[in-house]
């Protein structure tokens, strides 16, 4: 899946690479599902989404829906980020 940057940020997990709004993410290779989940939701240090899926208006999954719950691409809600990332990965493999 492809993602585009919607808010500029410096990626400390990519040797401090600066992403500008409109850039593709990641710039090379692939990113982990956990990293995508953090950058596409408010579940990060800044509390704002930095990337979004390029495929229409579909959110990146798992999507944080509040109260410690995450929604998977099949509509199921899972409590806990790690469990949700693992469950979503199982769905997409």
LUMVEXFI-446730 format. One record per residue (C-alpha): residue in one letter; x, y, z; residue number from 0. Coordinates in Angstrom, 3 decimals. Example, Ala and Ser with C-alpha at 12.3 -4.5 7.8 and 13.67 -1.06 7.14 Angstrom:
<pts>
+------+----------+----------+----------+-----+
: code :     east :    north :       up : pos :
+------+----------+----------+----------+-----+
:    a :   12.300 :   -4.500 :    7.800 :   0 :
:    s :   13.670 :   -1.060 :    7.140 :   1 :
+------+----------+----------+----------+-----+
</pts>
This chain:
<pts>
+------+----------+----------+----------+-----+
: code :     east :    north :       up : pos :
+------+----------+----------+----------+-----+
:    x :    0.000 :    0.000 :    0.000 :   0 :
:    x :    1.219 :    3.504 :   -0.770 :   1 :
:    x :    1.034 :    6.469 :    1.577 :   2 :
:    x :    1.450 :   10.194 :    1.143 :   3 :
:    x :    2.647 :   12.700 :    3.709 :   4 :
:    x :   -0.104 :   15.080 :    4.830 :   5 :
:    x :    1.966 :   16.952 :    7.454 :   6 :
:    x :    5.725 :   17.527 :    7.260 :   7 :
:    x :    7.857 :   15.624 :    9.769 :   8 :
:    x :   11.388 :   14.459 :   10.457 :   9 :
:    x :   11.576 :   10.676 :   10.574 :  10 :
:    x :   14.003 :    9.736 :   13.320 :  11 :
:    x :   13.686 :    6.079 :   12.278 :  12 :
:    x :   14.979 :    7.008 :    8.794 :  13 :
:    x :   18.234 :    8.765 :    9.758 :  14 :
:    x :   16.448 :   12.094 :   10.283 :  15 :
:    x :   15.017 :   12.255 :    6.754 :  16 :
:    x :   12.672 :   15.232 :    6.393 :  17 :
:    x :    9.366 :   14.422 :    4.706 :  18 :
:    x :    7.404 :   17.312 :    3.211 :  19 :
:    x :    3.655 :   17.344 :    2.657 :  20 :
:    x :    2.913 :   15.513 :   -0.598 :  21 :
:    x :    5.952 :   13.205 :   -0.402 :  22 :
:    x :    5.511 :    9.440 :   -0.712 :  23 :
:    x :    6.094 :    7.372 :    2.419 :  24 :
:    x :    8.320 :    5.500 :    2.895 :  25 :
:    x :   10.866 :    6.932 :    0.480 :  26 :
:    x :   12.445 :    3.498 :   -0.010 :  27 :
:    x :   11.614 :   -0.047 :    0.998 :  28 :
:    x :    8.693 :   -0.740 :    3.275 :  29 :
:    x :    7.668 :    0.355 :    6.746 :  30 :
:    x :    6.330 :   -1.884 :    9.488 :  31 :
:    x :    2.595 :   -2.044 :   10.114 :  32 :
:    x :    3.223 :   -0.599 :   13.579 :  33 :
:    x :    5.090 :    2.399 :   12.105 :  34 :
:    x :    2.348 :    3.002 :    9.519 :  35 :
:    x :   -0.290 :    2.804 :   12.278 :  36 :
:    x :    1.563 :    5.361 :   14.398 :  37 :
:    x :    2.138 :    7.814 :   11.553 :  38 :
:    x :   -1.385 :    7.546 :   10.157 :  39 :
:    x :   -3.141 :    8.098 :   13.491 :  40 :
:    x :   -2.870 :   10.344 :   16.529 :  41 :
:    x :   -1.015 :    7.579 :   18.369 :  42 :
:    x :    2.412 :    9.235 :   18.097 :  43 :
:    x :    4.495 :   11.843 :   19.958 :  44 :
:    x :    2.871 :   14.810 :   18.211 :  45 :
:    x :   -0.693 :   13.479 :   18.460 :  46 :
:    x :   -1.494 :   14.184 :   14.786 :  47 :
:    x :   -1.588 :   11.995 :   11.668 :  48 :
:    x :    1.361 :   12.525 :    9.305 :  49 :
:    x :    0.482 :   10.142 :    6.463 :  50 :
:    x :   -2.606 :    8.762 :    4.757 :  51 :
:    x :   -3.324 :    5.969 :    2.348 :  52 :
:    x :   -3.101 :    6.899 :   -1.323 :  53 :
:    x :   -5.827 :    4.384 :   -2.188 :  54 :
:    x :   -8.867 :    6.658 :   -2.023 :  55 :
:    x :  -10.096 :    7.858 :    1.319 :  56 :
:    x :   -9.531 :    4.541 :    3.042 :  57 :
:    x :   -7.753 :    4.937 :    6.373 :  58 :
:    x :   -4.641 :    2.943 :    7.136 :  59 :
:    x :   -5.370 :   -0.025 :    9.336 :  60 :
:    x :   -5.439 :   -0.698 :   12.149 :  61 :
:    x :   -7.106 :    2.639 :   12.844 :  62 :
:    x :   -7.248 :    3.975 :   16.401 :  63 :
:    x :  -10.900 :    4.495 :   17.340 :  64 :
:    x :  -10.443 :    5.542 :   20.972 :  65 :
:    x :  -10.402 :    3.946 :   24.371 :  66 :
:    x :   -7.442 :    1.751 :   23.483 :  67 :
:    x :   -9.355 :    0.071 :   20.644 :  68 :
:    x :   -8.266 :   -0.257 :   17.018 :  69 :
:    x :  -10.421 :   -1.100 :   14.018 :  70 :
:    x :   -9.110 :   -3.633 :   11.527 :  71 :
:    x :   -9.703 :   -3.536 :    7.781 :  72 :
:    x :  -12.462 :   -6.156 :    8.209 :  73 :
:    x :  -14.358 :   -3.901 :   10.659 :  74 :
:    x :  -13.398 :   -5.852 :   13.777 :  75 :
:    x :  -12.331 :   -3.875 :   16.865 :  76 :
:    x :   -9.334 :   -5.086 :   18.842 :  77 :
:    x :   -8.103 :   -3.752 :   22.183 :  78 :
:    x :   -4.409 :   -2.822 :   22.280 :  79 :
:    x :   -2.148 :   -1.529 :   19.545 :  80 :
:    x :    0.211 :   -4.507 :   19.423 :  81 :
:    x :   -2.668 :   -6.979 :   19.227 :  82 :
:    x :   -4.357 :   -4.921 :   16.503 :  83 :
:    x :   -1.176 :   -4.663 :   14.410 :  84 :
:    x :   -0.672 :   -8.420 :   14.729 :  85 :
:    x :   -4.317 :   -9.170 :   13.830 :  86 :
:    x :   -4.235 :   -6.809 :   10.806 :  87 :
:    x :   -1.008 :   -8.361 :    9.582 :  88 :
:    x :   -2.637 :  -11.802 :    9.769 :  89 :
:    x :   -5.547 :  -10.497 :    7.672 :  90 :
:    x :   -3.316 :   -9.113 :    4.934 :  91 :
:    x :   -0.957 :  -12.094 :    4.613 :  92 :
+------+----------+----------+----------+-----+
</pts>
